[in-house]
Amino acid sequence: MTESNDAERADEEENRVGIEQLLGLSIGTEGVDERETYRIGDLAREFGVTLRTLRFYEDRGLLSPERRGTTRLYSRRDRMRLRLVLICKILGFSLTEAKQIIEIYYQPNGERKQIEFALSRMEEQRKILQEQEREIQQSLHAMDVTMNFVREREGRGSA
């Protein structure tokens, strides 16, 4: 089962939609899909995620498709929520944080509040990511120094 999970993850990574496409900035996004409903496979293909990912987001309350028998039918609202979840994920937010940002929209003056809150959280997240980047650079430097040290010791030991 691990091999199939690894293959599924690799396939999802390969087909994942980038931030430019999610924001509608890239070429080829001008054709707006105005359907009322989407099947699970439609959204999986469009956004480069697995069916399992969509079901997981549903379990977490991020998406709420209509059920017709065993078929899940996602609304335009679900499609937009998925887009926002994926944007949040790319920006390094947890699913809980993504849900908070999305849910603000449904409050009074929600659109304005959502934008203000999202910008504030993005500024905070940017600082966190910059600190993580600094720590990673320090770890990489320490790794290089240690590897060189071990290689030198190995060379002296076998001589």
C-alpha positions as CSV (number, residue, x, y, z in Angstrom):
1,M,0.0,0.0,0.0
2,T,2.9,2.3,0.6
3,E,4.1,2.0,-3.0
4,S,0.7,3.0,-4.3
5,N,0.6,6.0,-1.9
6,D,4.0,7.1,-3.1
7,A,2.9,6.7,-6.7
8,E,-0.3,8.7,-6.0
9,R,1.7,11.4,-4.3
10,A,4.2,11.6,-7.1
11,D,1.4,11.8,-9.7
12,E,-0.3,14.5,-7.7
13,E,2.9,16.5,-7.5
14,E,3.5,16.2,-11.2
15,N,0.0,17.3,-12.2
16,R,-0.5,19.9,-9.4
17,V,-1.7,23.3,-10.6
18,G,0.6,26.2,-9.8
19,I,-0.1,29.5,-8.0
20,E,-0.4,31.4,-11.3
21,Q,-3.1,29.1,-12.5
22,L,-4.9,29.2,-9.2
23,L,-4.9,33.0,-9.2
24,G,-5.9,33.1,-12.9
25,L,-2.7,34.8,-13.9
26,S,-1.4,32.2,-16.4
27,I,-2.2,31.9,-20.1
28,G,-5.0,29.5,-20.8
29,T,-7.1,30.4,-17.8
30,E,-9.3,32.9,-19.7
31,G,-12.0,30.2,-20.5
32,V,-14.2,30.4,-17.4
33,D,-16.0,27.2,-16.6
34,E,-19.6,28.2,-15.7
35,R,-21.1,24.8,-15.1
36,E,-23.3,24.5,-12.0
37,T,-21.9,21.1,-10.9
38,Y,-18.7,19.2,-11.2
39,R,-17.9,15.5,-10.6
40,I,-15.1,14.5,-8.4
41,G,-13.0,13.5,-11.4
42,D,-13.5,16.9,-13.1
43,L,-12.1,18.8,-10.1
44,A,-9.3,16.3,-9.6
45,R,-8.1,16.7,-13.2
46,E,-8.6,20.5,-13.3
47,F,-6.6,21.1,-10.1
48,G,-4.1,18.2,-10.3
49,V,-5.2,16.5,-7.1
50,T,-6.2,13.0,-6.3
51,L,-9.8,11.8,-5.6
52,R,-8.5,10.9,-2.1
53,T,-7.4,14.5,-1.5
54,L,-10.9,15.7,-2.4
55,R,-12.5,13.2,-0.1
56,F,-10.1,14.2,2.6
57,Y,-11.0,17.9,2.2
58,E,-14.7,16.9,2.3
59,D,-14.0,15.0,5.6
60,R,-12.4,18.2,7.0
61,G,-15.4,20.3,6.2
62,L,-13.7,22.3,3.5
63,L,-15.9,21.0,0.7
64,S,-19.5,19.9,0.9
65,P,-20.6,18.2,-2.3
66,E,-24.2,17.2,-2.9
67,R,-24.7,13.4,-2.9
68,R,-26.7,11.7,-5.6
69,G,-26.4,8.0,-4.7
70,T,-22.7,7.3,-4.6
71,T,-21.9,10.3,-6.9
72,R,-20.5,13.5,-5.4
73,L,-21.6,16.6,-7.2
74,Y,-19.5,19.7,-6.4
75,S,-20.9,23.2,-6.8
76,R,-19.2,26.3,-8.1
77,R,-18.9,27.3,-4.5
78,D,-17.0,24.0,-3.7
79,R,-14.8,24.6,-6.8
80,M,-13.9,28.1,-5.5
81,R,-13.3,26.8,-2.0
82,L,-11.0,24.1,-3.4
83,R,-9.1,26.8,-5.3
84,L,-8.7,28.8,-2.0
85,V,-7.6,25.7,-0.1
86,L,-4.9,25.0,-2.7
87,I,-3.7,28.6,-2.7
88,C,-3.5,28.5,1.1
89,K,-1.6,25.2,1.0
90,I,0.9,26.6,-1.5
91,L,1.4,29.6,0.8
92,G,2.2,27.2,3.7
93,F,-1.0,27.5,5.7
94,S,-2.5,24.5,7.5
95,L,-6.0,23.3,6.5
96,T,-7.4,24.7,9.7
97,E,-6.0,28.1,8.8
98,A,-7.3,27.8,5.2
99,K,-10.8,27.0,6.6
100,Q,-10.6,30.0,8.9
101,I,-9.8,32.3,6.0
102,I,-12.5,30.8,3.8
103,E,-15.2,30.9,6.5
104,I,-14.7,34.7,7.1
105,Y,-16.2,35.3,3.7
106,Y,-19.6,34.2,5.0
107,Q,-19.7,36.8,7.9
108,P,-21.2,40.3,7.5
109,N,-18.8,42.4,5.4
110,G,-17.0,39.1,4.8
111,E,-15.3,39.8,1.6
112,R,-13.5,42.9,3.0
113,K,-12.7,41.1,6.3
114,Q,-11.5,38.0,4.4
115,I,-9.0,40.1,2.4
116,E,-7.8,42.0,5.4
117,F,-7.4,38.8,7.5
118,A,-5.7,36.9,4.6
119,L,-3.2,39.7,4.0
120,S,-2.4,39.9,7.7
121,R,-1.9,36.1,7.9
122,M,0.2,36.2,4.6
123,E,2.5,38.7,6.1
124,E,2.9,36.6,9.3
125,Q,3.4,33.4,7.2
126,R,6.0,35.1,5.0
127,K,8.1,35.9,8.2
128,I,7.8,32.3,9.3
129,L,8.9,31.0,5.9
130,Q,11.8,33.4,5.8
131,E,12.9,32.1,9.3
132,Q,12.6,28.5,8.2
133,E,14.6,29.3,5.1
134,R,17.3,30.8,7.2
135,E,17.3,27.7,9.5
136,I,17.5,25.4,6.4
137,Q,20.5,27.3,5.0
138,Q,22.2,27.0,8.4
139,S,21.5,23.2,8.4
140,L,22.7,22.8,4.8
141,H,26.0,24.7,5.7
142,A,26.4,22.4,8.8
143,M,25.7,19.4,6.6
144,D,28.4,20.4,4.1
145,V,31.0,21.1,6.8
146,T,30.3,17.8,8.5
147,M,30.3,15.8,5.3
148,N,33.7,17.3,4.3
149,F,35.0,16.5,7.8
150,V,33.9,12.9,7.6
151,R,35.3,12.5,4.1
152,E,38.7,13.8,5.2
153,R,38.7,11.4,8.2
154,E,37.7,8.6,5.9
155,G,40.6,9.4,3.6
156,R,43.1,9.4,6.4
157,G,41.8,6.2,8.0
158,S,42.2,4.1,4.8
159,A,45.7,5.4,4.0
